[in-house]
Amino acid sequence: MTRRGRALAVLGLAAGLAAGCGVRPESEPEPLPPTAPVVMPPSVTQEPAPTPSSPTTPPPPHRP
C-alpha cells in the first residue's frame, strides 16, 4: 500500500469513528442490548444555536 493509500485509509477510519459508525466490513455490527443506555454527545443532544444571516451587521429596517 502506498503512503497516500495508507493516509487515506487512516483518514477514512478516523472519519468513520468520528461519525460514530464502526468499520467492520467482514462482520455484522453487534446489536446493542436493550438495557444499555445510548449516550449521545452534548453537541448532538443540544439544539443548534440559531445562526444570523449576517453576523456583522443587522438587516436594514423595512421601509414602505
Summary of the structure (lengths in Angstrom):
residues: 64
radius of gyration: 21.6
end to end distance: 66.6
largest distance: 66.6
contacts: 62
relative contact order: 0.07
helix: 33%
strand: 0%
